[in-house]
Amino acid sequence: MIDDIIETEECQLTDPMDLFHSGQVVKICAPMVRYSKLAFRTLVRKYSCDLCYTPMIVAADFVRSAKARDSEFTTNKGDHPLIVQFAAKEAQVLCDAARIICPFADGIDLNCGCPQRIHEDLKRTVDLCQKAEAAGVSWITVHGRSIEERHQPVHYDAIKIIKQSMSIPIVANGDIKSLKDAENVHHLTEADGVMVARGLLANPAMFAGYEETPFQCIQDWVDIALEHGTPFTCFHHHLMYMMERITSKQEKKVFNVLSSTSAVLDYLNDHYGLG
């Protein structure tokens, strides 16, 4: 049961709105399926990430199945502030899921962005956001692309218009790959926070100002992943992302086909003195 994951009295919940009221742009790790789990959240928190999201969790499964709860959500007393993201199409199911998770999370997020993001008629997006604000949401994250756009440039101007139309905090998301990018997006959109997905996979230390993943971050990932019992595929994939920019094509051919934790540790030790 979820109650076995963490003792409630150890869970020091915080108010994420304090971050938005700090006057500093809030640096956020996005909800990423398979990737933004406890071990990775622990890593990015070491490198100046302010707020972390869980991967998207299907609320109906979470409510219905103890097995789903145990597999989809894990936390600990250092994993805060934490936002749990649910996908739900029925209000009561979302409410039930929120009741279960509330002792362990600092906030609940409803996924409305896969695949709809901004609408071609921006007025429709502004209207939706204003309705959400009127319903009482604390903040809204906007990915600055339309449903048809996957690799086209992000419409930061659209995010700025949404921000100017709202009184609650707005978080900008899309194509942020470095701390400089985060600062530029903040300047372009006037958003209160920036949310990063792929950029953090490639460089979990980016919010701390590193241009590429430092070796210490790789070592930290190895230590954290082993401590948390991270499954090999997840452990390996994260390293593949982190080492993308610092390994040659030949090195990638060797590293990416390694098939066990011991083989990965041996490779890191032999080539980089890590592991």
C-alpha positions, -999 to +999 in steps of 0.1 A: +000+000+000+010+036-005+011+041+032+041+018+034+061+040+010+068+067+036+058+074+071+035+104+070+051+121+100+084+121+082+069+139+052+076+176+056+052+191+031+059+226+018+039+253-001+052+255-037+036+290-039+064+302-017+088+296-046+067+317-069+065+345-043+103+345-039+109+369-068+132+344-085+123+324-116+113+289-104+133+261-120+112+230-126+118+194-136+090+183-159+067+153-156+084+127-179+070+092-185+095+066-172+121+092-163+112+118-136+109+092-109+123+095-073+160+087-082+162+113-110+143+139-089+169+133-061+197+140-086+183+172-101+175+186-067+213+184-059+218+207-089+195+237-081+162+223-093+135+241-072+105+219-079+099+184-093+070+167-109+063+129-109+057+112-142+021+114-154-001+089-134-034+076-147-058+086-119-083+058-125-056+031-122-041+048-092-075+048-074-084+013-084-052-007-079-028-009-049-003-024-073-005+006-096+000+029-066+030+011-054+046+010-089+037+045-100+046+065-069+075+065-046+088+094-024+109+101+007+113+129+032+138+147+010+116+147-021+100+181-017+085+203-029+068+176-051+040+179-075+021+147-086+007+148-121-025+129-129-043+123-161-081+121-155-113+126-175-137+124-145-137+150-117-146+125-090-117+101-100-093+130-099-106+140-065-103+104-052-067+102-064-059+136-049-072+124-015-050+093-015-019+112-025-023+144-004-004+133+027+027+127+005+027+155-021+029+193-020+005+198-050-016+180-076-013+188-114-038+179-140-023+169-174-040+190-201-010+191-225-007+158-243-011+165-272-030+198-269-009+228-261-016+263-273-044+266-298-039+282-332-066+307-321-047+320-291-079+335-277-092+300-270-061+292-250-063+324-230-100+317-224-092+282-211-065+295-188-088+322-174-115+296-168-089+274-150-078+304-129-114+312-120-118+275-109-090+281-084-058+266-099-026+279-083-005+281-115-005+270-151+023+256-173+021+264-210+040+245-237+044+270-265+035+248-295+002+239-312-010+203-316+006+200-351+040+214-340+066+190-326+099+203-337+091+238-348+103+269-328+083+275-296+059+305-296+073+324-266+053+354-276+021+334-271+032+324-236+039+361-229+003+370-240-011+343-217+010+355-188-002+391-194-038+379-194-035+361-160-030+370-124-017+336-112+018+324-120+026+310-154+053+285-162+070+284-196+079+251-212+096+242-245+131+240-259+150+250-228+184+233-228+206+254-206+205+279-178+210+306-203+180+294-223+160+294-191+170+330-184+162+340-220+128+324-219+120+341-186+130+374-202+109+368-234+078+355-217+079+372-183+069+338-169+072+331-132+089+297-138+105+275-164+099+238-169+125+216-185+122+180-198+147+168-224+173+195-214+175+180-179+177+145-193+208+155-213+222+176-185+207+171-150+231+198-137+219+225-162+201+246-136+233+248-116+249+265-147+268+236-162+269+236-200+273+198-202+269+171-177+298+172-152+315+139-143+305+145-107+268+145-117+273+112-135+289+097-104+260+111-083+235+094-106+253+061-102+253+064-064+217+075-062+204+050-087+221+021-070+209+033-036+173+034-049+175+001-067+167+017-100+159-009-127+188-014-152+170-001-183+162+032-166+197+035-150+213+029-184+190+052-204+197+081-181+234+076-185+230+074-223+213+108-222+238+123-198+268+112-218+254+121-253+275+153-255+307+140-240+312+107-258+324+099-293+303+080-318+325+049-313+321+052-275+283+054-279+283+022-300+300+004-272+282+020-242+247+020-255+246-018-260+259-027-225+234-051-209+240-052-172+247-028-143+281-045-137+291-039-174+281-003-171+301+002-139+331-015-154+329+008-185+326+040-164+355+029-142+378+019-171+371+050-192+364+078-167+374+065-133+338+066-122+314+041-108 
